[in-house]
């Protein structure tokens, strides 16, 4: 039997200022190391793969882009832009991208990657850890974050701020690590992989926190991902294995009782036209 997840207090270890300082220090180091490994252009495979994915895709990032599509001509805001891959993908798909992150090294990497991919003219960046300070006064057709929300405090306040800065008919799309079973969480920590770079203060989402985040919005769509496919990155060059595990997960997650064991949820929240 699984055990119910106990209520967690987001970011219990730190004040907001010290939390941001620690996160900035961690990610400055992380993205400095990533940049030192070199920045490569998006592959033709990825340019096509994330342009207009099917709703039936078995991959979480493809579903993330399915919910964002079409991006051509849209004003977009990326929360916690990270290594810049999503900023470049959105710009490649025709969006005008505004990307922010509290890490200055992240912003350097976002800009460099946009240059390498020939989309710098469609990517604007800002180093800040405050949503309201990011491109103040501007509103957006789409707001996105990949593995971003669980790093951020005050999600109730943030969700209303996201809603307020969406244009009518806009969508906010997120992909988040989730924990809905403590027993499964203990087991999966034995597998040295997650969809995000982990820090000591982060708190994974759960179904309750996702539902709370969605309250200001007019509707939500969501899908669960990643059961056995959590094992795939142990064998990162085995694409047939990746496909097989994601197909297995897709079948298992059609069973309602299995969905609480998913480790990633991708969801979109919408504002009426």
C-alpha positions as CSV (number, residue, x, y, z in Angstrom):
1,X,0.0,0.0,0.0
2,X,1.0,3.6,-0.6
3,X,1.0,6.2,2.1
4,X,-0.7,9.5,1.7
5,X,1.8,12.4,1.2
6,X,2.1,14.4,4.3
7,X,1.6,18.2,4.0
8,X,4.8,20.0,3.2
9,X,5.6,23.6,4.0
10,X,7.3,25.0,0.9
11,X,10.8,26.1,1.5
12,X,11.0,25.7,5.3
13,X,14.7,26.3,5.5
14,X,15.0,29.9,4.4
15,X,13.7,33.4,4.2
16,X,12.9,34.4,0.6
17,X,16.2,36.4,0.3
18,X,18.4,33.6,1.6
19,X,16.5,31.1,-0.6
20,X,17.1,33.2,-3.7
21,X,20.7,33.7,-2.8
22,X,21.3,30.0,-2.5
23,X,19.4,29.2,-5.6
24,X,21.3,31.8,-7.6
25,X,24.7,30.5,-6.3
26,X,23.8,26.9,-7.1
27,X,22.5,27.7,-10.7
28,X,25.3,30.2,-11.4
29,X,27.8,27.3,-10.8
30,X,25.7,24.8,-12.7
31,X,25.3,26.9,-15.8
32,X,28.9,28.0,-15.8
33,X,29.8,24.4,-16.0
34,X,27.2,23.7,-18.7
35,X,28.4,26.6,-20.8
36,X,32.0,25.4,-20.5
37,X,31.0,22.2,-22.2
38,X,30.0,24.1,-25.3
39,X,26.7,25.2,-26.9
40,X,25.4,23.2,-29.8
41,X,22.6,24.2,-32.2
42,X,19.2,22.6,-32.0
43,X,19.1,19.4,-34.2
44,X,16.8,19.2,-37.1
45,X,15.1,16.3,-35.3
46,X,14.3,18.5,-32.3
47,X,13.2,21.5,-34.5
48,X,10.6,19.2,-36.1
49,X,9.8,17.2,-33.0
50,X,8.7,20.2,-30.9
51,X,6.9,22.2,-33.6
52,X,3.5,20.7,-33.5
53,X,3.4,17.5,-31.4
54,X,0.3,15.3,-31.2
55,X,-1.9,15.3,-28.1
56,X,-1.3,11.5,-28.0
57,X,2.5,11.8,-27.7
58,X,4.1,9.6,-25.1
59,X,6.8,12.2,-24.2
60,X,6.3,14.9,-21.6
61,X,8.2,17.6,-23.4
62,X,6.3,17.0,-26.6
63,X,3.1,17.3,-24.7
64,X,4.3,20.5,-23.2
65,X,4.8,21.9,-26.7
66,X,1.5,20.5,-27.8
67,X,-0.2,22.7,-25.2
68,X,1.8,25.7,-26.3
69,X,1.2,25.3,-30.0
70,X,0.8,27.2,-32.2
71,X,3.5,29.7,-31.1
72,X,4.0,31.7,-34.3
73,X,3.5,35.4,-33.6
74,X,2.7,34.9,-29.9
75,X,4.2,37.0,-27.1
76,X,5.6,34.5,-24.6
77,X,7.2,34.7,-21.1
78,X,9.4,32.0,-19.8
79,X,9.8,31.6,-16.0
80,X,13.2,30.3,-14.9
81,X,14.7,30.0,-18.4
82,X,17.5,27.7,-17.3
83,X,19.8,26.6,-20.1
84,X,17.9,28.4,-22.8
85,X,16.7,25.4,-24.8
86,X,13.1,26.2,-24.5
87,X,13.6,29.9,-25.3
88,X,15.3,28.9,-28.5
89,X,12.7,26.3,-29.3
90,X,9.9,28.8,-28.8
91,X,11.6,31.4,-30.9
92,X,12.3,28.8,-33.6
93,X,8.6,28.1,-33.6
94,X,7.9,31.8,-34.3
95,X,7.3,33.2,-30.8
96,X,8.6,36.5,-29.4
97,X,10.2,35.2,-26.3
98,X,10.8,37.1,-23.0
99,X,12.9,34.9,-20.7
100,X,14.0,35.5,-17.2
101,X,15.9,33.7,-14.5
102,X,17.4,34.7,-11.2
103,X,20.8,33.3,-12.3
104,X,22.9,35.7,-14.4
105,X,24.8,32.7,-15.8
106,X,21.5,31.2,-17.0
107,X,20.7,34.4,-18.8
108,X,24.2,34.4,-20.4
109,X,23.6,30.9,-21.6
110,X,20.1,31.7,-22.9
111,X,21.5,34.6,-25.0
112,X,24.4,32.5,-26.3
113,X,22.1,29.6,-27.3
114,X,19.8,32.0,-29.0
115,X,22.8,33.4,-31.0
116,X,23.9,29.9,-31.9
117,X,20.4,29.0,-33.2
118,X,19.9,32.2,-35.1
119,X,16.9,33.4,-33.1
120,X,18.5,36.1,-30.9
121,X,16.3,38.7,-32.6
122,X,13.2,37.0,-31.1
123,X,14.6,36.5,-27.6
124,X,14.7,39.2,-24.8
125,X,16.2,38.3,-21.4
126,X,16.3,39.6,-17.9
127,X,18.1,38.5,-14.7
128,X,15.6,38.6,-11.9
129,X,14.0,36.3,-9.4
130,X,10.7,38.2,-9.1
131,X,7.9,37.5,-11.6
132,X,6.4,41.0,-11.2
133,X,9.8,42.6,-12.0
134,X,10.2,40.6,-15.2
135,X,9.4,42.8,-18.1
136,X,7.0,44.9,-16.1
137,X,3.9,46.2,-17.7
138,X,3.9,43.6,-20.5
139,X,1.3,40.9,-21.0
140,X,1.6,37.7,-22.8
141,X,-0.3,35.2,-25.0
142,X,1.6,32.3,-23.3
143,X,3.6,31.8,-20.1
144,X,5.7,28.7,-19.6
145,X,8.0,27.0,-17.2
146,X,9.7,23.6,-17.4
147,X,10.5,22.3,-13.9
148,X,10.3,25.8,-12.5
149,X,7.3,26.1,-10.1
150,X,8.7,23.7,-7.5
151,X,11.6,26.1,-7.0
152,X,9.4,29.1,-6.2
153,X,7.7,30.2,-3.0
154,X,4.2,31.7,-2.7
155,X,2.6,29.8,-5.6
156,X,-0.9,31.0,-4.6
157,X,0.2,34.5,-5.2
158,X,2.2,33.6,-8.3
159,X,-0.8,31.9,-9.9
160,X,-2.9,35.0,-9.7
161,X,0.0,37.1,-11.0
162,X,0.4,34.7,-14.0
163,X,-3.4,34.9,-14.6
164,X,-3.3,38.7,-14.5
165,X,-0.5,38.9,-17.1
166,X,-2.0,36.6,-19.6
167,X,-3.9,38.1,-22.4
168,X,-7.5,37.0,-22.9
169,X,-7.5,33.5,-24.5
170,X,-3.9,32.9,-23.2
171,X,-2.4,29.8,-21.7
172,X,0.2,29.0,-19.1
173,X,2.0,25.7,-19.5
174,X,4.1,23.9,-16.9
175,X,5.9,20.6,-16.5
176,X,6.7,19.7,-12.9
177,X,8.1,16.8,-10.9
178,X,5.4,15.5,-8.6
179,X,5.3,13.4,-5.5
180,X,1.9,11.8,-4.6
181,X,3.2,8.8,-2.7
182,X,5.9,8.9,0.0
183,X,6.7,5.2,-0.5
184,X,7.3,5.7,-4.2
185,X,9.3,8.8,-3.5
186,X,11.7,6.8,-1.3
187,X,12.1,4.2,-4.0
188,X,12.6,6.6,-6.9
189,X,15.4,8.4,-5.0
190,X,17.4,5.3,-5.7
191,X,17.3,6.2,-9.4
192,X,19.9,9.0,-10.0
193,X,17.8,11.0,-12.4
194,X,15.0,13.7,-12.5
195,X,13.8,16.1,-15.1
196,X,15.4,19.0,-13.3
197,X,18.6,20.1,-11.5
198,X,17.9,19.6,-7.8
199,X,18.5,22.0,-5.0
200,X,18.2,21.6,-1.3
201,X,15.2,24.0,-0.9
202,X,12.9,22.8,-3.6
203,X,9.6,21.1,-2.9
204,X,8.1,18.9,-5.6
205,X,4.5,19.5,-6.5
206,X,1.6,17.2,-5.8
207,X,-1.9,17.0,-7.0
208,X,-3.2,19.4,-4.3
209,X,-0.6,22.1,-5.1
210,X,-1.4,21.8,-8.8
211,X,-5.1,22.2,-8.1
212,X,-4.5,25.2,-5.9
213,X,-2.3,26.8,-8.5
214,X,-5.0,26.4,-11.1
215,X,-7.8,28.1,-9.1
216,X,-7.6,31.5,-10.7
217,X,-7.9,30.1,-14.2
218,X,-10.9,29.2,-16.2
219,X,-9.9,25.6,-17.0
220,X,-7.0,23.2,-16.8
221,X,-5.8,20.2,-18.8
222,X,-3.1,17.9,-17.5
223,X,-1.4,14.6,-18.2
224,X,0.8,12.3,-16.1
225,X,4.1,11.0,-17.3
226,X,7.2,9.0,-16.3
227,X,7.0,5.7,-14.4
228,X,9.5,3.2,-15.8
229,X,10.9,5.8,-18.2
230,X,12.6,7.3,-15.2
231,X,15.2,4.5,-15.7
232,X,16.0,5.5,-19.3
233,X,18.7,8.2,-18.6
234,X,20.9,5.5,-17.0
235,X,21.3,4.4,-20.7
236,X,21.1,7.8,-22.4
237,X,22.2,6.7,-25.9
238,X,19.6,3.9,-26.2
239,X,16.7,5.6,-28.1
240,X,14.8,2.3,-28.7
241,X,14.8,1.7,-24.9
242,X,13.5,5.3,-24.3
243,X,10.7,4.8,-26.7
244,X,9.8,1.4,-25.3
245,X,9.7,2.6,-21.7
246,X,7.7,5.7,-22.6
247,X,5.2,3.5,-24.5
248,X,4.9,1.2,-21.4
249,X,4.3,4.2,-19.2
250,X,1.6,5.6,-21.6
251,X,-0.3,2.3,-21.3
252,X,0.1,2.0,-17.5
253,X,-1.1,5.6,-17.0
254,X,-4.3,5.0,-18.8
255,X,-5.3,3.2,-15.6
256,X,-6.6,5.8,-13.2
257,X,-5.2,4.2,-10.1
258,X,-1.7,4.3,-11.6
259,X,-1.6,8.0,-12.1
260,X,-0.7,8.8,-8.5
261,X,2.6,7.0,-9.2
262,X,3.6,9.3,-12.1
263,X,6.7,11.4,-11.4
264,X,6.0,14.2,-13.9
265,X,2.8,16.2,-14.6
266,X,2.4,18.5,-17.6
267,X,-0.5,20.9,-17.3
268,X,-1.9,23.9,-19.0
269,X,-4.2,26.5,-17.4
270,X,-6.3,28.8,-19.5
271,X,-7.8,32.3,-19.4
272,X,-11.1,32.9,-21.2
273,X,-11.1,35.0,-24.3
